[in-house]
Amino acid sequence: MDVDRELSCMSQRAEDETTVTDSYSVTVPATVRKEADIEAGDKLRWRVDDAGELSVEIVKQRYGAFADLEPIDTDEATNAAEDHDLIAGN
């Protein structure tokens, strides 16, 4: 789904307003954060088009290549030092 269209659809489900502070900061309202699944660490990319319309794109941030993977139990004992040596060919 195109970002502008996605934001347009979202704005029909969750709408709120905030005030820009003296330091030009804003708080994303809780209703909008929940509906858009915005979490701490995510980034917001702001754009103003030629017509002066403002759009915001949510840029999800992951804290590691395997952040979304669930651990599994293999019922095998492991030893990180020994496993590392095996992988390194020692």
Order of alpha helices (4+ residues) and beta strands (2+ residues): alpha-alpha-beta-beta-alpha
